Amino acid sequence: MRFLNIRTGVSIKSGLKTIAKSLASSRLTFSIVILLIVLVQNIITTPTFFKVSITNGLLSGYIPNILDEASELVIVTLGMTLVIAATGGVDISVGAIMAISASFCGLMLNGSEYRTDVFHNPYILALLIGLLGGALCGVFNGFLVSYLKMQPMIATLILFTAGRSIAKQITHGQTIYIMNPVYKYLGVQIPGVPIRTTIIVSTVIIVIMVLVTKLTSLGLYVQSVGINGSPSRLVGLNSRMIKLMAFVICGILSGIAGLVGSSSIGSVNSGELGLSIEMDAILAVALGGNMLGGGKFSIAGSVIGAYTIQAITTTLYAMSVRADQLNVFTAFIIIVIIVASSDVFKDKVQKLTRKVFSKNVSVGG
Amino acid sequence: MKDSSKSIMQSQKLILKRKGLSDTKLLLLITVSLFVILYILSAILFADRNFAKYSVFFNLFNNKAYLLMLALGLTIVMISGSIDISVGGVTGLVSMVIATMLVDSTVSAVWSIPVALAIGIVFGIVQGYLIAYMDIQPFIVTLSGMFFARGMISVINPRSVPITDEMFMCWSSARVYIPFLYNVRRHGTHDVAYLTPAAIVAIIVMIVIIIMCKKTKFGRSLYAIGGNPQSALLMGVNVKRTKFLAHVLCGLLAGIGGLLYTLFAPSGNPGNGYGYEIDAISSSVIGGVMLSGGVGLPIGTFFGVLINALIERVVPLLGIVDASWPRIITSAFLFAFIVLQSVFARGTGRRLTRSRIT
C-alpha cells in the first residue's frame, strides 16, 4: 500500500510512458499489432472465430485451421531467418527446394508408379532421402554464397528457376499420388491424436530452433557473422562455415516443409508445391522485426510474423481473393514495411517531426 | 643470370598480354567463341536441320528479339551494380494488358506502343526511386515488383486472351527480307533470310545502347558507379541519379521487350514471361557482365542471347521433349559462368572492383 501511495500520479504516468516507449522500440510490436488487427477484424465478421470443436477426432475451428495452414510457412520462415541473419541476403529457392525434396520422397515411396498405395521403400527412409535432397540444395546454395562469394539472392536464383524443372525430372514429369494412408500421418493426422500433425511438427521445430539458438553458440555466431563478417573472422569464427550451415539448415527446414506440404494433400505436384512461399517467408521475417540487412534476429518474431501472414491470407481468401491475386497484396505490404523500416525514411520522419516541433516552439515563444 | 633475365622477360610478356586482353575482352572472347563452337557443333550434329542456312541463323534472333531487350536492360542495371528481376513479370503484364486492350478492336493497335512503354517506365521509376533514393536492397524491391506484376496479370485477366486485331497481327507477321542472303532450295526456289519488325527494333535499340555505354557521360558513369560507388562519388558522379536512371532505362527496355514478346507470341496468357528474368540474367552473365558490377559490354549480351536461343533450339533436337530441360541447361551454363567469373575475380584480385573497359 505504502509503495503505491508514494508513487501516485506522476509515477503512473511515467510508467505508462516507459511501457509505451518500450513497445514502440520493440521490434515485435509491429507484427503483434497487425496480428491483433486481423484477429479483431475476423472476430467482428465471424463470431465463431474462437470456437474450437472436435470433429472426426480432430480439433477444428478457425484457429486450429490457421495454425495448420501456417505450419509450412512457419518452418520455412525459421530457415529464412537464419539465412537472412547470417548473410544479409535472402534464399529465394525455398519453394523449389520444397518441391525437390518432396519429389525425392515421392520417388522413393512410389518407385516408378504414378499412383499406388504400396510403399516401395520404408517410410522413414523415404523421408530421410527427401530431407537429404533438401540438405544438398542447401549445400549448393551455401557453397555458392560462402565459397564463391556470390550474392545470396543470385546464387539461389539458380535453384529458384531450375529447381522446379529438376523436381519435375525426378518425378518423370508427372504428379505422383501416394495413396497409402500412412503417408498422410505427417501432414494430416496420426490416428488417435486429436491435434493435426502439422501443428505438432511445426511446434517441435520451433522449440528445437529456439533451444539451438539459445543454448548453443550458433545464434550468437550467426548474429556476429551477419553484423560484420571480417571482425568475426579475426576473432576466430569460421564465417564461411557458419554461412554454409545457415543455408544447409534452411535447406533441411524447406525439405521438412515440402514433406509436410505434400503429405497433407497426399500427392507430389512439383509445379504447385510451395509456390511463391519465398515471398511470404521474406515478408514473415520482415514483419517479425528482423533486420533484412543481416545481424540480429528473433525466432519468436519470425514465428509471429508467419502466423500473422497466414491469418491475413486466410482472411483475404474468405473475402474471395484468388491465390494468384494475393501476390499483389503481399508485394504491396512488403514494400510498405521495408520502406517504413529503411534508414532514409526514418531520417526523413525525424526531420519532419523536428521541424513541426520547432515551429510550434517558435509560435509559442 | 640467364634464368633471371628469362623470368623477367616472361613476366613482361605476361604483363603485355594482360594489358592487351582485359577481363572484359577475355570474357567477351569466351562468349563469342562458345557461341561459334556450339553453332558449328550443332551444324555438324544435325546436318539435316540446315544450321548452315542464313535463314536459320536469323530466325534464332527473330525468336529472341524480346529477350535481347530484357537482357540489355539487365546489362545496364548489372553494370551499375544493381539488379532487376521484375522484367519477366513486366513482360507478362504488358502482353496481358495489350491483349485485353485489343480484345474487341475498339482501340487502335497503335496505342499498344505507348501503353507498353508507360508500364515499363512506371515500374522503372518506382523501383529506381526505392532503390536509389530510399537505399533499399534492389533484389527485394524488384522481387516485390515481380510478384506485383504477376498478381496484376491475374487481376486484369485470369484467362488467356488471343489477339485478333488486324493491324497488330500485320505487324506481328510482317517480314523484312534481306537481299543477297539466301540459300537455294532443292527445287530451285530461294530461301531468303528475313528479319521481323521486332528484331529490327531490337537491333536499333541495341545499337543505341552500345553507343550510349561507350560514348555518353551517362554510360561512363554507369561503369564508374558499378565499379566503385565511393570513388565515383568522389569523382563527382551523381551516384543516386545514375542508379535511378539505370533502373528507369531497364524498366523502359522491359516495356519494349513486353511489346516485342507480344508481337512474337500474340496472345495474353497468365503464364507469359514466367522465368524470363533468369533467361535475361543468364544471357547477360554468359555475355560477360559481372554480377558484382562495373564490367560488361552490351555486345556480349547480344551473344549471350544468341547462345540462349541456340540452346532452346538444339535441346529438343537431342530428343528431349520436356520443356523444362532448356531452362535446366541454361541454369547450368549460368552456374558455370558464375564460377568462371569468381575465378577471374580471384585471379585478378582487386582489379575486379575497378572498371576496365579498354
Contacts between the chains, C-beta under 8 A, distances in Angstrom:
chain1	res1	chain2	res2	distance
A	89	B	139	7.5
A	90	B	139	6.8
A	90	B	140	7.1
A	90	B	143	7.8
A	92	B	143	6.9
A	144	B	335	8.0
A	144	B	338	7.3
A	148	B	338	6.9
A	148	B	339	6.4
A	148	B	342	4.4
A	149	B	342	6.6
A	149	B	345	7.6
A	150	B	291	6.9
A	150	B	338	6.3
A	150	B	342	7.3
A	151	B	139	7.5
A	151	B	291	6.7
A	153	B	83	7.7
A	153	B	139	4.2
A	153	B	143	7.8
A	154	B	83	7.1
A	154	B	139	8.0
A	154	B	281	7.6
A	154	B	291	5.6
A	154	B	338	7.7
A	157	B	85	7.3
A	157	B	278	6.2
A	157	B	281	7.0
A	158	B	278	7.9
A	158	B	331	5.1
A	158	B	334	6.1
A	158	B	335	5.7
A	160	B	278	7.6
A	161	B	275	5.1
A	161	B	278	4.1
A	161	B	327	6.2
A	161	B	331	6.2
A	162	B	327	6.1
A	162	B	328	5.1
A	162	B	331	3.7
A	162	B	332	7.7
A	164	B	324	7.5
A	165	B	324	3.4
A	165	B	325	7.2
A	165	B	327	5.2
A	165	B	328	5.0
A	166	B	328	6.3
A	168	B	322	7.3
A	168	B	324	5.2
A	169	B	322	7.3
A	169	B	324	6.8
A	169	B	325	7.8
A	169	B	328	7.4
A	173	B	322	5.8
A	173	B	324	7.8
A	276	B	147	6.8
A	279	B	143	7.0
A	279	B	144	7.8
A	279	B	147	5.4
A	282	B	140	7.1
A	282	B	143	7.6
A	292	B	137	6.8
A	292	B	140	6.6
A	293	B	137	7.6
A	322	B	154	6.8
A	322	B	158	7.1
A	324	B	150	7.3
A	324	B	151	6.6
A	324	B	154	4.1
A	324	B	158	7.1
A	324	B	270	7.2
A	325	B	151	5.5
A	325	B	154	5.4
A	325	B	155	5.2
A	326	B	151	6.9
A	327	B	147	4.3
A	327	B	148	6.9
A	327	B	150	5.4
A	327	B	151	3.3
A	328	B	147	7.7
A	328	B	148	5.8
A	328	B	151	3.4
A	328	B	152	6.0
A	328	B	155	6.1
A	329	B	151	7.6
A	330	B	147	6.2
A	330	B	151	7.7
A	331	B	144	4.1
A	331	B	145	7.2
A	331	B	147	4.2
A	331	B	148	3.8
A	331	B	151	6.6
A	332	B	144	7.9
A	332	B	148	6.9
A	334	B	140	7.3
A	334	B	144	5.2
A	335	B	130	7.1
A	335	B	141	7.1
A	335	B	144	5.1
A	338	B	136	5.6
A	338	B	140	6.1
A	338	B	141	7.7
A	339	B	130	6.9
A	339	B	134	6.1
A	339	B	136	7.0
A	342	B	134	5.4
A	342	B	135	6.4
A	342	B	136	5.5
A	343	B	135	6.8
A	344	B	133	7.1
A	344	B	134	5.0
A	344	B	135	5.2
A	345	B	134	6.5
